[in-house]
Structure formats: C-alpha cells, structure tokens
Amino acid sequence: MVLADLGRRINGAMAELTRSNVVDEKALDNMLKEVCVALIETDVNVKLVATLRTNIKKKVNFKDPAPGLNRRRLVQKAVFDELCALVDPQKQGAGADAKDSKEKDTTFKPRKGRNNVLMFVGLQGAGKTTSCTKLALWYQRRGFKVGLVCADTFRAGAFDQLKQNAQKAKIPFYGSYTESDPAVVAAQGVARFKQDKFDIIIVDTSGRHTQEQELFDEMLEIAAAVKPDQTIMVLDASIGQAAELHAKAFKDAADFGAIILTKMDGHAKGGGAISAVAATHTPIIFIGTGEHIQDIEPFTPSQFISKLLGMGDMQGLVDHVKHMNLDQKETMKHIEQGIFTVRDLRDQLTNIMKMGPLSKMAGMIPGMSQVMGEVGEEESGKRLKRMLYIMDSMTEKELDSDGKVFVKEPSRMTRLAKGSGTSVREVEELLSQQRTMAGMVKQVGGGAAAKKARQKIKRIRA
C-alpha cells in the first residue's frame, strides 16, 4: 500500500533524527527534506508541503529552548501535529498558530428515534452505490434501522447493483424499474421508510460530471424532493489533487456537508486527495479501505496519521471489536484500567483472524504494520500464526504477566522459541509488540481510569 510506504518513509526520517547524537537545525532540515520529498511523491500539493515545513520550523525553536526541553519529542510532536493539520479542514490555514486542542467534530450526527435522510452525490465511477451499502451496514451494526433508496434511473443496472448489495448486507431497499424520474423514486422511497420509522434513509443518486448542468439541476430536484439532513459527496481518492476542483464544483451546486473518500487501499494519490479535499474546508467523514462491504472506517485526522506512522488506532480497534460481537470482556476491562497483558495480546491476535483483512486490522495495532512488513495477506497470516504459536507455548503465569519476566529471565525466551518452532528473535519481536501496546493502553485507559477516580473523589468530597 502506497500510503503505508509513505508512513515508513516519514518514520525512517524521524528515526534518523532520533539516532543523531546532536539534534540541531541541520538535523531538523535533513529530516524535513526527507518528509517533504515523501509527501510530494505521494501527490500532496507542493504549497501545502511548504506550509507544513514552515510551520514545523516555527514550532521547533532551538535558539531559545525552554529548560529541560526534550528536542526529539518536540520535533516528533510538531511533525505529528502538522501532518494532522494537513488533512484536517478545520486546522488548514491556521498554521503554526493553531492551538493544541482536541478535534471538534461539527459534522451531522444521525440520531436514533427520528428520520435521518442522507443523500449521496458524486462523479461517475466514484463508488457511490457501494459506499451507500457500506455506510448503511456500518450504521446497522450500531443499532440503527437503515434503508437504501436507489434514485439512479440513468445508469443501466444501477438498481440491480444496489439491490444485490443490500440483499447481501440484509438491508431493506427501495427502487423502481418503471419510474424514470429520479426525484419521484427518491420521494417515494423516503416516504415509505419514514412511514416505517427508519432511523437512517440513504438515497443513492446517479453519477454526474461537473460540466453537465442538466444533471446538476436534476440533483437539486432530488434534494428538494427528499430534503436531506446531510448531503454526502463520494470522491475517488485516485484522482489526487483534482479532488479539490471537483469538490468545489459540487459544493457550489449542492452545498454538501461531508465527504467519503473511496479507493484508499493502495493509491499513490490518496494523500493528495485527502489534503486537496481538506483545502475545501469540508470534513471527510469516512474512507473506503477495500472492496468488501465492511471495508469502511470513520476518518479522524489524528487516528489516520497515527495509523500512517505505525502508531496504531486503539480507539478504532476497540470500536471494531465491540461491534463484531466478540467475547472481549476481560480485555476491555483491562484496557479501561490501563493494563495490557500477554494474554490480552493473544486474545486480540486470535480475534484479528476473524475480523477481516489482516492488512487493515494490523494498521490499528501500534507497531503491528512494521512487524507484518510489506507482504501479502497469506504471508501476514503465517506470521500471525507463528506469534500465536509462541504464546501457546507460554505458561499461565507468563500469559498473565506484563512481559517483564522474560527480561529478567532470558532463558524463558529460548524455551519458547524451541517449544513453538520459532526463533528467539521472533519471540523478542512479539514481546516488543506487547510492550508497545501496553504503553498505548496505559495512555488511553490509564488516563480514563485516573479521570474517573478524580471524579469519584470530587463526588465524595461534595
């Protein structure tokens, strides 16, 4: 995957800086050069890359450092923050003066118990119909009652495609083989689902080009007929920086409130598309990550950059596990407490085998993408099984430990390698993976636990 390669290149540049004996202006310039070249080769706009470079240099001030300043961490944080700003429409243009605050999500949020109408628009071939089904399934798995309406009466086979997808996902649908007016079909479908008290009604429309005024007028007629709570534009990530031009044209005509980027699973222009769309100041709410109907995930700038840099997405993983109905009570309890044992890692890896493409799931786990490397699904599966063989060779005490026992007694690693038919190096990599995840869990869960404890103390004192 090209974006994964971008992450490795940026990580490599930052690691080179970390290994430097002296972190100064020269070392920073060398790192920034590597990062900028990697971004430009992934089709990110040159002006945006130049702004990123300028902002990082402003944030990293070596001339007047604060007492006890850790220069390496300062650089890492500056790079991370500016990469987030690069793909965040709310932060673009704010530059180095942007405040370090939690991301505020101002996008429309469907609510249960009321009718939420979502209308899809976009270019021909962008993947609207497939994205409609993906989003419908995503919401359905979260307890929403979802219906699909096919208002694409222009493309031959459009209704058949939506019907086939909907039946596969077990989602109710509406369409017509006889009615040629898309506004009428849309209005009838929405009315029927409203009558049956559906929470979310997704309306699929025909693809249209930015220069086809008649089709744009038709799109406005459909919008007037169904009065959508949110209009979503679907964009093909492979068009790169051209995404900005198309997004602005649709914005002027339909005033859509959100974007779904499709085909993000391997295109060099994916980075360019994200940064280009961010320049329109319209939030990307989901990205398509594969061909299967479950291959869609919410887009949050910080989580996207974390996965890109191999830092994982623990929140996304927890959410994914929660809605897969897997038995994860003990692990979830541990994560809330900021604990992550070797057994927790084994349970997570066992469940990953059930949750979908390994390449997608590995990106959610801190450091796992580096362990899997640039190999196919079959080889990734073999590596995962070897990791499980190692943990199957552990004693109950070792599984329930934090892994430090292996550092104190290295002979245990030799025993595990022999017992599992693996190498000591593979055992060390596994334990390193567990330590990385434990550190992330401590930050995510431990912080939440501490917050709950402080709130409890306040209540007691009150």
Secondary structure as the mmCIF struct_conf table of DSSP 4:
data_model
#
loop_
_struct_conf.conf_type_id
_struct_conf.id
_struct_conf.beg_label_comp_id
_struct_conf.beg_label_asym_id
_struct_conf.beg_label_seq_id
_struct_conf.end_label_comp_id
_struct_conf.end_label_asym_id
_struct_conf.end_label_seq_id
HELX_RH_AL_P HELX_RH_AL_P1 VAL A 2 ARG A 19
BEND BEND1 ASN A 21 ASN A 21
BEND BEND2 ASP A 24 ASP A 24
HELX_RH_AL_P HELX_RH_AL_P2 GLU A 25 GLU A 41
TURN_TY1_P TURN_TY1_P1 THR A 42 ASP A 43
HELX_RH_AL_P HELX_RH_AL_P3 VAL A 46 LYS A 59
BEND BEND3 LYS A 63 ASP A 64
HELX_LH_PP_P HELX_LH_PP_P1 PRO A 65 ALA A 66
TURN_TY1_P TURN_TY1_P2 PRO A 67 GLY A 68
HELX_RH_AL_P HELX_RH_AL_P4 ARG A 71 LEU A 86
TURN_TY1_P TURN_TY1_P3 VAL A 87 VAL A 87
TURN_TY1_P TURN_TY1_P4 PRO A 89 ALA A 94
HELX_RH_3T_P HELX_RH_3T_P1 GLY A 95 ASP A 97
HELX_LH_PP_P HELX_LH_PP_P2 LYS A 102 LYS A 104
BEND BEND4 THR A 107 THR A 107
TURN_TY1_P TURN_TY1_P5 LYS A 112 GLY A 113
BEND BEND5 ARG A 114 ARG A 114
STRN STRN1 ASN A 116 GLY A 122
TURN_TY1_P TURN_TY1_P6 GLN A 124 GLY A 125
BEND BEND6 ALA A 126 ALA A 126
HELX_RH_AL_P HELX_RH_AL_P5 LYS A 128 GLN A 140
TURN_TY1_P TURN_TY1_P7 ARG A 141 GLY A 143
STRN STRN2 VAL A 146 CYS A 150
BEND BEND7 PHE A 154 ARG A 155
TURN_TY1_P TURN_TY1_P8 ALA A 156 GLY A 157
HELX_RH_AL_P HELX_RH_AL_P6 ALA A 158 ALA A 169
TURN_TY1_P TURN_TY1_P9 LYS A 170 LYS A 170
STRN STRN3 PHE A 173 TYR A 174
BEND BEND8 TYR A 177 THR A 178
HELX_RH_AL_P HELX_RH_AL_P7 PRO A 182 GLN A 195
TURN_TY1_P TURN_TY1_P10 ASP A 196 LYS A 197
BEND BEND9 ASP A 199 ASP A 199
STRN STRN4 ILE A 200 ASP A 204
TURN_TY1_P TURN_TY1_P11 THR A 210 GLN A 211
HELX_RH_AL_P HELX_RH_AL_P8 GLN A 213 VAL A 226
BEND BEND10 ASP A 229 ASP A 229
STRN STRN5 GLN A 230 ASP A 236
HELX_RH_3T_P HELX_RH_3T_P2 ALA A 237 ILE A 239
TURN_TY1_P TURN_TY1_P12 GLY A 240 GLN A 241
HELX_RH_AL_P HELX_RH_AL_P9 ALA A 242 ALA A 254
STRN STRN6 ALA A 258 THR A 262
BEND BEND11 ASP A 265 GLY A 266
TURN_TY1_P TURN_TY1_P13 ALA A 268 LYS A 269
HELX_RH_AL_P HELX_RH_AL_P10 GLY A 270 ALA A 278
TURN_TY1_P TURN_TY1_P14 ALA A 279 HIS A 281
STRN STRN7 ILE A 284 GLY A 288
BEND BEND12 GLY A 290 HIS A 292
TURN_TY1_P TURN_TY1_P15 ILE A 293 GLN A 294
STRN STRN8 ILE A 296 PRO A 298
HELX_RH_AL_P HELX_RH_AL_P11 PRO A 301 LEU A 308
TURN_TY1_P TURN_TY1_P16 LEU A 309 GLY A 310
HELX_RH_AL_P HELX_RH_AL_P12 MET A 314 LYS A 322
TURN_TY1_P TURN_TY1_P17 HIS A 323 ASN A 325
HELX_RH_AL_P HELX_RH_AL_P13 LYS A 329 GLN A 337
TURN_TY1_P TURN_TY1_P18 GLY A 338 GLY A 338
HELX_RH_AL_P HELX_RH_AL_P14 VAL A 342 ILE A 352
TURN_TY1_P TURN_TY1_P19 MET A 353 LYS A 354
BEND BEND13 MET A 355 GLY A 356
HELX_RH_AL_P HELX_RH_AL_P15 LEU A 358 ALA A 362
TURN_TY1_P TURN_TY1_P20 GLY A 363 MET A 364
BEND BEND14 ILE A 365 ILE A 365
TURN_TY1_P TURN_TY1_P21 PRO A 366 GLY A 367
HELX_RH_AL_P HELX_RH_AL_P16 MET A 368 MET A 372
BEND BEND15 GLU A 374 GLU A 374
HELX_RH_AL_P HELX_RH_AL_P17 GLU A 377 ASP A 392
TURN_TY1_P TURN_TY1_P22 SER A 393 SER A 393
BEND BEND16 MET A 394 MET A 394
HELX_RH_AL_P HELX_RH_AL_P18 GLU A 396 LEU A 399
TURN_TY1_P TURN_TY1_P23 ASP A 400 ASP A 400
BEND BEND17 SER A 401 SER A 401
BEND BEND18 GLY A 403 GLY A 403
HELX_RH_AL_P HELX_RH_AL_P19 LYS A 404 LYS A 408
TURN_TY1_P TURN_TY1_P24 PRO A 410 PRO A 410
HELX_RH_AL_P HELX_RH_AL_P20 SER A 411 SER A 420
TURN_TY1_P TURN_TY1_P25 GLY A 421 GLY A 421
HELX_RH_AL_P HELX_RH_AL_P21 VAL A 424 VAL A 441
HELX_RH_PI_P HELX_RH_PI_P1 LYS A 442 GLY A 446
HELX_RH_AL_P HELX_RH_AL_P22 GLY A 447 ARG A 461
#
